[in-house]
């Protein structure tokens, strides 16, 4: 008799220790990004609404990943009741559904921003709702509804099975098929990845053509458009770079897991810690956007500087007022 080899734990512990730090930094950064994007000069921009929505869903995604890691720590290492142990079937359905929709929204909002920049750069004279506040809000709402509909199967099949929110045995095969092929490889990895690359490639090509054609005679409007585009392109490429390792190893792990042999199992076990590690790398995508804005967004830096100066002046004024009042009371 033999025992099956267990995955190395270094990937698990890396995720357990590093993810809380990423989550904390991400929530703070995303909150600051919303404050800046809602400033008077930026709030009317279409991309401002998209970036605020991205900050919200990125933060929710980070919280969702942290909840899962805490649950794994409780059940796997500490051998205690997990977070989902006392969840009802309905609670499991709702939580699982909302968690995955938020995860999808983070990916597809990047696609939406890439499409918005494609239209702004390649078709600047075409009248479009996408580059208006109403169009941006409509895009966000449309994406949410479409992605929510795509995840309705979770409301149908997910139950609380021995403290885990998953599908019952009689529907597990169909659930896994929808989860792996439609959700993971289609909606999370495949389509967003391809669409972002296509849109960004076309945008970069168009910017190169414009610069080559008109040289240094560009108008201020064109320059502002290109500066905004560079910032949003940086966000899109950061998404591609941080997600690519996880996409590759997820595909490899899936192919290996389909091999019904001990060799296939051992390969899957060997890949598990790397899957955990690359998951942590992908989490940085949800925490780094504020820093991307600071580094690549001139308008963002300008507004952030204004907010910091205003807050500092308000603090100094408040201190002077309190000091004056204290002197009056003492005299």
Secondary structure, 3 states (H helix, E strand, C coil): CCCCCCCCCHHHHHHHHHHHHHHHHHHHHHHHHHHHHCCCCCCCCHHHHHHHHHHHHHHHHHHHHHHHHHHHHHHHHCCCCCCCCCCCHHHHHHHHHHHHHHHHHHHHHHHHHHHHHHHHHHCCCCCCHHHCHHHHHHHHHHHHHHHHHHCHHHHHHEEEECCEEEECHHHHHHHHHHHHHHHHHHHHHHHHHHHHHHHHHHHHHHHHHHHHHHCCCCCHHHHHHHHHHHHHHHHHHHHHHHHHHHHHHHHHHHHHHCCCCHHHHHHHHHHHHHHHHHHHHHHHHHCCHHHHHHHHCHHHHHHHHHHHHHHHHHHHHHHHHHHHHHHHHHC
